[in-house]
Amino acid sequence: MSKLVELGFLQRSQSARDKRTYDIRPTQASWEVYPAIQQQIDGCFARMTQRMTQAERAEFRRLLALAAETTLAQED
C-alpha cells in the first residue's frame, strides 16, 4: 500500500469518522492505467481458461472470487 501511495496511484488520508483508520482513494494516475491493467487481467484469464467450457469458466471465476474474499476476511 505504501509503495502505491509513494508512486502516486493511491491517496491515503486519516478517516474523519475514526482517527485510527485511513480512507484510501485511487488517484487520477491509477484511473489512467486501469484499462491497460484490466486488459492484461482479461487476457490472462482467457489463456488460463481456454480449454474450459463457458460453465466451467463461470465456476472458476466464482471460486477465485470466493478465495479472494476469504483471504481478505482473514486480514481484518
C-alpha positions as CSV (number, residue, x, y, z in Angstrom):
1,M,0.0,0.0,0.0
2,S,2.8,2.4,0.9
3,K,4.5,1.9,-2.4
4,L,1.3,2.6,-4.3
5,V,0.9,5.9,-2.3
6,E,4.6,6.7,-2.9
7,L,4.2,6.1,-6.7
8,G,1.1,8.3,-6.8
9,F,-1.6,5.6,-7.5
10,L,-3.4,5.9,-4.2
11,Q,-4.2,8.7,-1.8
12,R,-4.3,7.9,1.9
13,S,-5.9,10.3,4.4
14,Q,-6.9,9.9,8.0
15,S,-10.6,9.0,8.4
16,A,-12.8,11.8,9.6
17,R,-15.1,9.1,11.3
18,D,-12.4,7.1,13.0
19,K,-9.0,8.7,13.6
20,R,-7.4,5.2,14.0
21,T,-8.1,4.3,10.3
22,Y,-7.4,5.7,6.9
23,D,-9.5,6.4,3.8
24,I,-7.9,5.1,0.7
25,R,-8.8,6.5,-2.7
26,P,-7.4,5.9,-6.3
27,T,-5.7,8.9,-7.9
28,Q,-6.2,10.1,-11.5
29,A,-2.9,8.2,-12.4
30,S,-4.5,5.0,-11.2
31,W,-7.6,5.5,-13.3
32,E,-5.4,6.2,-16.3
33,V,-3.6,2.9,-16.1
34,Y,-6.7,0.9,-15.1
35,P,-7.8,0.0,-18.7
36,A,-4.4,-1.4,-19.5
37,I,-4.3,-3.5,-16.3
38,Q,-7.8,-4.8,-16.9
39,Q,-6.9,-5.8,-20.4
40,Q,-3.9,-7.8,-19.1
41,I,-6.1,-9.5,-16.5
42,D,-8.7,-10.4,-19.1
43,G,-6.0,-11.8,-21.4
44,C,-4.5,-13.9,-18.6
45,F,-8.0,-15.2,-17.6
46,A,-8.7,-16.1,-21.3
47,R,-5.4,-18.0,-21.6
48,M,-6.0,-19.9,-18.3
49,T,-9.5,-20.9,-19.2
50,Q,-9.2,-21.5,-23.0
51,R,-9.9,-25.2,-22.6
52,M,-12.8,-24.8,-20.3
53,T,-16.5,-24.6,-21.2
54,Q,-18.4,-21.4,-20.5
55,A,-20.0,-23.0,-17.4
56,E,-16.5,-24.1,-16.2
57,R,-15.2,-20.5,-16.7
58,A,-18.1,-19.1,-14.7
59,E,-17.5,-21.6,-11.9
60,F,-13.7,-20.9,-11.9
61,R,-14.4,-17.1,-11.7
62,R,-16.8,-17.7,-8.8
63,L,-14.2,-19.8,-6.9
64,L,-11.5,-17.3,-7.5
65,A,-13.7,-14.5,-6.1
66,L,-14.6,-16.7,-3.1
67,A,-10.9,-17.4,-2.4
68,A,-10.1,-13.7,-2.6
69,E,-12.9,-12.8,-0.3
70,T,-11.8,-15.4,2.2
71,T,-8.2,-14.2,2.1
72,L,-9.3,-10.6,2.6
73,A,-11.6,-11.5,5.5
74,Q,-8.6,-13.2,7.3
75,E,-6.7,-9.9,7.2
76,D,-9.3,-8.0,9.2
